[in-house]
Amino acid sequence: MQLNKLFLKVTVCLFLAVLLFQSCADEEAPGVSPPAASSVKIKFYAFPASSAGDSLAERDDRLTSVKAWLFENGILSEVWEQIPFSGEGYELKLDKVSGRLYAVAAEDGLAMDMRDAVVGTLTEQEWLKATVKMKGGELKHFATGSLDLSAGESRVSSSTLVLKRGIARFDLQIEPDQSIEVESLTLKNALQDAYCFPQESVTVPEDAVYGDHVVRFSSPLTSDSLGVVHVYEQANPELKVCIDAKVSGSPVRLEEKMPEVIRRNSVYVVKVKNEEQGLLLSIEEWNKEHIDLDVSVSSRLKIASASVLPEGVEVADEGSTLKLPHAATDFVFGVDCDNELELVSAEGSALVQVEAVPQTGANLYRVRKPLYVPNHPQEEVVLQFRRKGLTNAYPEDCIRLSASPNPVTVSGLLAFDPETYACDFGRYIDNELGVLSLPDGKQLSVEFDRGEDPWIKIDGRDSSGACRVIAGWKPNDKTADGRVQAARLVISDKEDASRREEYVVKRRNYGLPVTWFHGVWWCKYNARGNSKSFDDQILSSSDPAEMAGKTVYDYLASCPAEDFLDLWKWEYMGDSGMGMEVVDDGGKLVLAGYNNGEKVHLNKLPANALSPEGYELPSFEEFNRVFDATDYIWMMWNGSHKLKVPWEGHEIVNRERFWRNGLQLGTVPMQNIIICRMSSPDFPEHEGITWYGASAQWNSDGIRHADHYNNILFAMSSATGQGWYIAGGLDNLYLNKNGAGANNSRVLRFKKSPVEYIYGNGE
């Protein structure tokens, strides 16, 4: 059929929207230079609106890869491979304010020739010739911008670098009720690679590749469509547009040259109109005053007014946004649209689930959102739709879900998993876990399963609504074997306690056997094995003396030799926390692994450097509450001594000793191994502290000194390295202040670290 027999006219008009800002369209977006130590916020210019005022702005969510390069004196000086998202946009922290900053935001998979971006080598002029390329016939979206960090006299706390899209966009406008069906659109001889950054004038790279860019629609288009194709900026006299359509069922092909210059960040509208005369293809630009612009882009999607929404869910932004509460919700809503919609994606949250309601004949969608835990941020989920019959999904066809954050905030160590609503520390921990700040009308309480100790308490509520969550400690807890200890923090309404949120807190309940002496909870046993690991220590749940119904003093005097030596043989040096065992070395008792060249003085380490969680080495002053007497303390005799500095008026310390004999380690027999207990007559309910352990080793001669093994060197926390030592021979053993050197081995006796909350009955 000849075209002039159709008695119609199809006019394809190509219009160019060039966004006019304070600078020309082919210049980079302006920015405000930052202060000496500041940040740059990176945002995006949208595509410009049409002259009729309809928004053609596209979403920038896909531009998630944001990178930056700094050039100083024309040479690359710093590269940021991935700039984090912060609040309203991407934010780059700056240490200096010289040179020019370039930024590129792109979809994943953008093929960009970086010109070997080596710091200190790449020049700015070389960098500006970087190119982007289509890969597998697919064009990736990207945006660029630059900022002169040295320009401008005003200085502010932060500046904004706004990026412009590096591509041009084509929309399709079809005259309604004209029996027009567009089947495909082709850009012939389109540029396949382009400069990443704008040049002085629109040009193409050397050795540029050209090809046809074809878009075939799965169903013919009969109404306006946005973003049917995107192309690179180019100066290209061979570029043509080709439309394959049907008019009243008859095939029609229209082809005409495009403007020689296609500019980035611009919108072009291909307008198809049926007229009575023969075919005519004309191309005009929006900025020519005589052009009649009759742009009528399809209206955006809105939440259907008939949607029945639950409490806390609200419609906003003229129907394009659903505001969701922080609480869990599950509901169905409808979308007003003349077309049948397909839900393409729901991005922005891993927790919010959206799915189409099938077999309803309407655009209905179900939203399932769980409770948001404290500190979970506000999230915005973009529901992207595709209209039936279109190949592409266009950013304008979306609905937003804005999910509110939990009004309760938490600081400190507490952090609740957004899926399990639990905070599992996976270790022993006590004292303040965190502070929950509650809004008016909310209250915080703690609950325990039956049989569980009240190991957590809530410390009041101040005027700001802050509640402290404190984990406690139970002395000599027989259940402290490493089991999981759990509690529920309950946030509820004051007026209606049934409206509640539950969050589980877990820790591993470990404990070492302790006894109280002059304000300190001393551990009953020396450390052994890996001193930092509860697994190697005597636990309060398996205290051998307690299980035998004895004090530690009586137990060590009567327990089997093998058990005694297993407790007695451990000593430590340096900062490893790995104990050294006393072994038989050819008839001589030495410490396995002893290092005479040790340089780290154990006493000078932080108090908790070698201990399990919740325990630490006592200080020199705390040892003085037991050892620092007004006269010599003769360890080989029973008796008592008076403290130089009484603890809260208590000055007498009773002392009793026992000699353990008949021991043998390897081939070496041992006699007269001292066990000494010191207690306060003012506190008879506590058993006192039992001292035991092997002599210190300070050279290759081993641990035998003055024909015995009782010269014990005690480890303690002392910044100056001070310490206590049992000096002398069997007939004159006495306590002496002696910090010794780093290469001297020590026994470790920990104490319970200060704890704010103690529950249970103690011993």
C-alpha angles and dihedrals in degrees: 000000000000115000097233090062094065092083090217140094125224112195119193110195122186116206128190123213110196113186111230115207129160087290130046119279094248093054126089117264113272124247140186115247115242132232127261096282110018147113138258120221113210119211137161136247109224123224109280123264121251120261089256088063098248113144114246092171114144128214116259096201091107091061094083100139105081119175135169139200128197123208121194120187087353095303128106107254106166140015130200108199096191126012113206124238112248124182109303097006148339116315129201120197114219130204096186140025106216132106130016124304121214123193133188125191115191147162115261110274099034107157103222126173102219095186093233094302096211116166111243093017113057114085124218092240091054090047093054088060092061112129140205123218138201111245120208090348091302123124115211120210119242141164132205141194143159137209130200102225093192098050125096132038100232116089124203134174093257140003136211127234110193117200126214123213114260094214139064124237131218123207125189122225118190122191106242123242093015099115090244121152117182111205102176145355123209130190104202122211092006120173113260097194132028145173113285093216127042116267127214087271131007106278141144131246121259113269089019117179123227132196145150118282107208127187116187116187119224088221123020114265116240100167140041117302130187127221098002090163139003127206139182122261108267148162099222125153090185096059113119137176121222126191123195109195145146123235113197087340097310119117117245131182121195124186133175140153119270125225109286092239122054111186130210121249090025132125122222122192121206105206120199117195133171116225134168099247130073124292117294129177115194129172122206137164128236095236093065107099098216095060114105105220111203099173116169110170116185116269119258123257121270137189109263112254089223092063112122105220126192126236112294096023114110137178116235143165094048092304101313098100135055115204112212127198122238088247123087115278138176121187147135125241135179132227121220109228136137089223132063108255133217118205104231101176144346107206133172104063136048090204105050112081123198127181137167118257101236129223096015099114089227138085096263125155134186121221122200116184126172127216112284113231122229112286092020102137127237109272132204117205118197114209106204117201135191121210115233112265096026123110095207133051112227123214094233090064096078144111122210127221112201109196115197121229121245107273089221114084128193131203131186127038098331114105120162122213108241092223104038097031088223137120108206111184091188091211141057113288136161143172120047113002096177148310122256117204111206129196121233113288095033129102135190128221137162128229132190133199116252111282095021119121119242092254094156127056133182114233105215127271125270128212091275093056094254118151122190118221110210127189115209140205131230115209113234092359107187090204094054096107098127095280121151111265115198139186135175122233107207122200110192142165114264091221096043115025091186089072097080145147120212126206123180123220119197136184137164109257108224128159140174121217110262142183127200122240126166096333097319129102099219120196111245095221137047118250117264137189112353099007092202094057124082088204091070096045135084103261126210087239091062104029104158094205092050092048089051090050092242141113116254089252093056093041094054090048093056110022121111114282092243092056092045093052092047088060097037103048103071126104136161143213135179124357104303097094089216109133123228117222125220107245138177109257105185094316095322124102112230138155113264108239095013111169116201090192097062110142102180111093105218095208092057094057121102110281093250097040095107104026136091117257112294096022136084145168114283116247125251088253092053090052087051089060085067107027111026101096132170089243139017116306106221104205096193091066134064114237142094139274137205121236120236089221111031116216107241089331096314109121110155122090119186118216132199130169140195129195114222112210139174095053126142130186112192106317094335118099116211129203135179099024105174125231114183131184124198120191141162120248087209092063107039092160089074119070096221129229121306114208122204139142146113127292119269119262119218103162142013092284091085131224102313113105128169088358096300143076102231105097093114119186111203121217116223142156109270125147090206094046095249117159150153128259137182103233135182138040131301092276095045109031110159140164114256133181103244127145092187123195134299090259093060116101120230141193115241119224112173131200130209109269114241109285127192099208125042119182130184129037100292117228 
